[in-house]
Amino acid sequence: MNTWLRQHAFALTDAFKHLLHAPGSFGLNVLVVAIALALPFAGLTVLENIRPLSEQLAVEPEISIFMAMDTPRERVTALAPQIRRIVQDSRSTGKLEFVPREQALTLLKNKTGFSDAITALGDNPLPDGYILKLASFRDAGEATRIDMLAAQLKALPGVEYVQVDSAWVKRLAALLHVLRLVLFFLAATLGVVVMAVVFNTIRLQVMTQREEIEVCRMFGATNAFICRPFFYTGALLGLCAGAVALGMVATALGPLNGAIVEFARLYASEFQLAPLNFSIEIALLAMSAGLGLIGALLSVKRHLGRIS
Amino acid sequence: MIEFQQVSKHYGRDSIALADITLSIGKGELVFLSGPSGAGKSTLLKMIAAIERPNSGTIAVNGQNICRIKSSGIPYLRRSLGLIFQQQTLLNDRSVLANVMLPLLVAGNPKADAEKRARAALDKVGLLDKSPFFPMSLSGGEQQRVAIARAIVNRPQIILADEPTANLDRASANKVMDALNDFHGVGVTCLIATHDEQILNGASRVIYLERGRLAREANP
């Protein structure tokens, strides 16, 4: 165990020694990898900030059923059991409320502040209607089911118009889904870029240390002994780049939030982007180090074989 | 200690490096390999260190058939050998001390212990005062003695030296040979490839190779 630890300590020291031997080159490589990582990190920061917002928005979707003006009140009220059955058949649960046209007019007068204008109309222009409040839904798939339910309700006799007010929630859910996919592909692509940069860095290092590798082999160095410093170099490169990328994103949040706060205020919101939480940052650093390690692993496997 | 049984090595069809070599070297022997350039001296040494593999025949070191050794076992074989080459292969970006410590660190020895043993090895070849220097600042003879110190620091059972005195003046060559003789004196098996006639004059056993074949053996 002591020997194993000693060998790792030696490899880590060796990796640091080589990095410090050419700090400029290492710094530039870190910067290139950091820029590649900063983009998905920034995307993740935005998504992580929007996600709770979208979850709060996942409210009970409301379906408004407007009857034709000439439908008699008895036929309107007789429709309630049919609506409940349709809701039940569609495996949904919800609360159905009948809104007579008189009540609707009162509500409209109270809510909009156009009381005088509405009174001036004379006749009540509003029809009888129902408001169906369904249980909350979260994703676009569930929203499709609600659209189907709305279509069934529209087919009922005497129904003039059905309005589903969850469309914008559905759009947001779909948009978030697309954003998540875009972020995933962006992260995957840039992950490959990171590995390619590390691959090339390690390739150059293997070539530079060719003589040292040959001498070490001559004196009984195992492949693990030779490879370890390169693995540590790759992981260190990834780790440093990850830290720099997180720093870049955190730095950019300041001026960005200035603009966002002003924009959000126009919509009576106090929304602003918060930095990623600590556990996510640790996970991203580990992932960056992992990408560096994989790049080093692939490079060492390919180029060390050529030396032997 | 070292057994060659009908060992042959060729590169392609026409280039024969070794042909049907059978020889035996006992423990503690000092044996010289001689012959013209291209006779196969270096190839023979490389085969003992498993740097080259034979096309046919068997090579045994300490009773172990090294032709059957897996590549993962080669490092452990090499740790029991001390290798000295014509070109010193010292690392120029490391101090003399760091160069000599290398085989010990490779074997997983603690740094403090490696440093102590490396200083002792440098003392044996008379270069302790050169420890902090870089190889490029030493003469050819001194560099070769550093290479010897590096080869013996692991206390090997066998020393393989390929033209250790080539390109050295007589005084330096004698110092190198004195160092190797000292190790032979404490029971280390030494196999030295050379065509330096002056060194061969005092040899106890010389194996002559010609065109990859065992031409003759002399026990003056």
Contacts between the chains, C-beta under 8 A, distances in Angstrom:
chain1	res1	chain2	res2	distance
A	3	B	108	4.1
A	6	B	108	6.0
A	6	B	110	6.4
A	6	B	111	8.0
A	7	B	108	5.6
A	10	B	105	6.1
A	10	B	111	7.8
A	211	B	89	7.4
A	211	B	91	6.9
A	212	B	91	5.6
A	214	B	89	7.4
A	215	B	89	5.3
A	215	B	91	6.2
A	215	B	102	7.0
A	216	B	102	6.9
A	216	B	106	5.7
A	217	B	75	7.6
A	217	B	78	7.8
A	218	B	49	7.6
A	218	B	51	7.7
A	218	B	78	6.7
A	218	B	83	5.6
A	218	B	89	7.1
A	219	B	78	6.4
A	219	B	79	7.4
A	219	B	83	7.2
A	219	B	102	6.1
A	219	B	103	3.9
A	219	B	106	5.3
A	219	B	150	7.6
A	219	B	154	7.5
A	220	B	75	4.4
A	220	B	76	6.7
A	220	B	77	7.8
A	220	B	78	4.0
A	220	B	79	3.6
A	220	B	103	6.7
A	220	B	106	5.6
A	220	B	107	6.2
A	220	B	154	7.8
A	221	B	75	6.1
A	221	B	106	4.4
A	222	B	72	7.4
A	222	B	75	4.6
A	223	B	72	7.8
A	225	B	75	7.9
A	225	B	106	6.1
